Amino acid sequence: MNRILVSGASGLIGSAVAESLTHEGAQVVPLVRGIPRKGGEIHWNPMESLSPTVVSGFHAVIHLAGESIVGRWTAAKKKAIRESRVQGTANLARALAEAEIKPKVFACASAVGFYGDRGDKLMTEQSQAGEGFLAEVAKDWEAATVAASQAGIRTVNLRTGLVLSDGGGALAKMLPAFRVGLGGRVGSGTQWWSWIHVDDVVGAVHHILQNPVLSGAVNLVAPNAATNAEFTNELAAVLHRPAIFPVPAFALSMLFGREAANELFLASVRAVPDKLMQSGYDFRFSDLRLALENLV
């Protein structure tokens, strides 16, 4: 039985991944910040060094923990976003590098925010980092895994897009307004949203764990990104409601501040999953309408 260490196992992605791995027969061991409540959980503080002993002997490590990026970006919030990702990842990577029995693979969360606001340009894993707070965080986040890769551990940076799930996340926040016909595009609606169904996140993680040719950055997005206008129109159509109430950019700026509004909702990232497709991953949901119908 493979033992797999998972941080962020209670989150939207982590819970789905952990459940699937357990179903497939793996022993999932959560890495938790709080007091361990179940047998087998391992406590850690992302801001402190981690003993190599406690992370030794795992077949794989999946690191998904990090401060939520949603909210007003005060100085304290931005510090928490950066440190929880960069410092936490660096501490874990160093512990894995020094472990007596190292994992075969270290899969660490990242985000398509790495590319910044790039308009209509297609972003592959070979594309350069963009500009902005999220792009800088993602770049440093991925760089923080270097100790693991230098120690010979196959390291994968999961550049995840907008995850669609019926268990929470962005879709759950959008549904109440759309169900009563009050939904609509965000800003101009021309910005690209790189989305992925949660089942394909899980499937892609399984594929990555089992496929030794995959390392470095991997875009976890569906093959067909959608503009925000396309996305909101499809969601409204699935719910048999109109999408005629746009959310203006100034309203988002008032709620979240200009920087957060621009990067979280108005930035355009048209990413494509080149590495997943070239390595033979078969997407279950490459069509947005089918993905939304499945979930709502």
MOQUIWO-V919468 format. One record per pair of residues at least 12 apart in sequence whose ideal C-beta (glycine too) atoms are under 6 Angstrom apart, sorted by the first residue. I is the first residue (numbers start at 0). J is the second residue. Records with the same first field share a line. If there is no record, write none. Layout:
I: J ; J
This chain:
0: 26
1: 25 ; 58
2: 26 ; 57 ; 58
3: 20 ; 25 ; 27 ; 58 ; 59
4: 28 ; 30 ; 57 ; 60
5: 17 ; 27 ; 29 ; 61
6: 30 ; 62 ; 63 ; 64
7: 63 ; 64
8: 29
11: 164 ; 167 ; 168
12: 63 ; 200
13: 63
15: 197 ; 201
16: 201 ; 204
19: 201
30: 43
41: 53
45: 83 ; 87
46: 86
48: 90
49: 90 ; 94
51: 94 ; 97 ; 98
54: 94 ; 95 ; 98
55: 98 ; 99 ; 100
56: 100
57: 102
58: 103
59: 102 ; 104 ; 208
60: 102 ; 105
61: 106
62: 91 ; 107
63: 108
65: 83 ; 84
66: 79 ; 80 ; 83
68: 80
71: 255 ; 256
72: 256 ; 258 ; 259
81: 136
84: 140
85: 139 ; 140 ; 143
88: 107 ; 140 ; 143 ; 144
89: 143
92: 144 ; 146 ; 147
93: 146
95: 147
96: 146 ; 147 ; 150
101: 152
104: 153 ; 208
105: 147 ; 152 ; 154
106: 155 ; 157 ; 207
107: 144 ; 156
108: 157
109: 137 ; 140 ; 141 ; 156 ; 157 ; 158
110: 137 ; 159
111: 158 ; 160 ; 193 ; 268 ; 270
112: 133 ; 137
113: 128 ; 134 ; 137 ; 158
114: 126 ; 129 ; 268
115: 129 ; 130 ; 131 ; 134
116: 266 ; 267
117: 129
118: 267
121: 269 ; 271
122: 270
123: 271 ; 273
124: 216 ; 218 ; 273 ; 274
131: 262
133: 262
141: 156
153: 214
155: 207 ; 213 ; 214 ; 217
156: 216
157: 219
158: 216 ; 218
159: 219
160: 193 ; 194 ; 195 ; 220
161: 192 ; 194
162: 195 ; 197 ; 200
163: 194 ; 196 ; 290 ; 294
164: 197
165: 294
177: 234 ; 235 ; 238
178: 238
180: 240 ; 241
181: 244
182: 235 ; 242
183: 242 ; 243 ; 244 ; 245
184: 227 ; 228 ; 231 ; 245
185: 227 ; 246 ; 264
186: 248 ; 265
188: 227 ; 228
189: 226
190: 227 ; 265 ; 267
191: 224 ; 226 ; 267 ; 268 ; 269
192: 225 ; 227 ; 230
193: 220 ; 224 ; 268 ; 270
194: 221
195: 219 ; 220 ; 221
196: 284 ; 290
198: 283
199: 282 ; 283 ; 284
200: 219
203: 219 ; 275
206: 280
210: 278
213: 278
217: 274
218: 270 ; 272
220: 270 ; 272
221: 285
222: 285
223: 285
224: 269
225: 287
233: 287 ; 288 ; 291
234: 291
237: 291 ; 292 ; 295
248: 265
251: 264
